[in-house]
Amino acid sequence: MSETNNDVLLKYLKAGNIVTTRTAPEEIGIADVRANIRDLRDMGFNIQDKWVTGTNRRGRKTRYKEYFLQTGA
């Protein structure tokens, strides 16, 4: 049985990685990571997000979310 996108994403986040909609396709091969984030949250995983400001390819200021797995308390 092959891994689902949810499995791949969860393993990636459990390893302490942060994912964004921009990095997910390149780093883990998931095109619509937000859907998988929603699925994992619905399953009870404590996936947090935060807004960050960066620069896009054209040099313009942009905002996007970083997603990470909250562990411990």
ABEGO torsion letter per residue (X at the ends): XBBBAAAAAAAAAAAGBBBBAAAAAAAAGBABAAAAAAAAAAAGBBBBBBBBBBBBAAGBBBBBBBBBBBBEX
